[in-house]
Amino acid sequence: MSIFQNYIDGRWASSDAATKNINPSNTDDIVGEYAHADKNQADAAIAAAVEASKSWRYSGIQQRFDILDTIGSEILARKDELGRLLAREEGKILPEATGEVVRAGQIFKFFAGEALRVQGEHLKSVRPGVEVEVTRGAVGVIGIITPWNFPIAIPAWKIAPALAYGNTVVFKPAELVPGSAWALSDIIARSGLPNGVFNLVMGSGREVGQAMLDDRRIDAVSFTGSVNTGGVVAASCSRRGAKYQLEMGGKNPLIVLADADIDNAVACALNGAYFSTGQRCTASSRLIVVAPVYDQFIEALKSKVENLIVGDALADGTQIGPVVDQRQLDQNIRYVDIGKEEGAELLCGGELLERETPGFYMTPALFTETSNKMQINREEIFGPVASVIKASDIDESISLANDTEFGLSAGICTTSLSAATKFKQECRAGMVMVNLPTAGVDYHVPFGGMKGSSYGSREQGRYAAEFYTTVKTAYVGA
Ligand code: TXE
């Protein structure tokens, strides 16, 4: 089996070490062997990005548009093939995986356009005869560190704006999903970018990731991943004064009020809590339901959850794919045990599941009789596990929703305009949804959270410019 290589300074670079990319739906299936970068390769990638930055930061906006547009077009043209690869390496079901690939293509197209729309300001000075210009320029070299749960969309929404605004990139994807990252890098490598502008280093977080965080030549780091690693990124970057942006966990609430359309509320809960095997930072893990509709909601949701088809991500009809790996599966089952020990009632699921092929399968779990103080309602589980919490009214529901250290996404199901308005105003989350699942966002508007979920400026849409550009104020005398 040939080894997929790292991409450094415009060349595919061989490594001594490689990791096997394993299909979580069938652990006998090896997706490929991917080179494992070491510190020296990280160093070479950073050096190349520094050198390339000297000219790329002054590159023309038409050139940037053309390159990003070309990348977006190839991703979209190959959506089925790339979707299969993503489903095979991460375990997301095929329609979701293909949807994610399409999203990545759309993001490159969007930022192709944004490259043309970089704005500045021209003002009069308070001093006679002086003019003031405020312009946005590239930050420099961007370190991009991504998680395994969106193997192509998250890299896309960091790499595309980085390049659009004239930065160079050192990209380190998650160890579990190098396949989509490599395929994306291969497309980028053939797009006409000058050597060194984009570099791929597939390697471990502790070695390659940490080397990037500690390297003074990297001007800014964009990270998505766990709260713990986010803390490491923050400490390392602030120690040396680098700019950084963090997207981390969630413990997202979905409130169901008495006047809700219950069928829609159940559909929102089912989608938000379980689709993508619950492995979304925007997943609804806390379902806050008011007393008058509590029993009706639970009964309807339970029957839907029990009927979800869990299986091979590539098989027709599968609704819930496997968990990404053994470690995450163990973590999910441990939280199910913790919930039971805490006194929550496990209404259904939460068990290991055997399928035709060896894989990381479990039945989606639904807890009732839970309180917001329980560990299962405080910590991000990141699997197909959701809890129902009973509330008396909208005030208590919003207070429970806000009683968390996270604040990424939050939803409400109601037919009352005033309830929806109150929720939108009072809920402390970066993204609020009315009669929609907490997961599922657009690419042309800001993405990000409050409190412990995020740090720094928002990602995506025009707001990405805040992170990927730096502002210069010029004073011009007569
Ligand atoms: O995350 P990590 P993991 C949560 C989820 C999951 C847990 C662990 O609960 O169970 O995190 O997942 C790189 N310096 N989320 O281990 O470790 C690492 O190589 C620099 C939630 O995958 O945070 C990878 O590329 N980089 C989250 C990236 O950081 C380091 C999505 C993320 O890995 C590093 C994913 C270091 N010292 C996981 N250590 C969400 N909410 O979206 C690791 N990395």
Residues whose N, C-alpha, C, O or C-beta is under 5 A from the ligand:
A	BS01	TXE	I145 T146 P147 W148 N149 K172 P173 A174 E175 G203 S204 G205 R206 G209 Q210 T224 G225 S226 T229 V232 M248 G249 G250 C281 E380 I381 F382
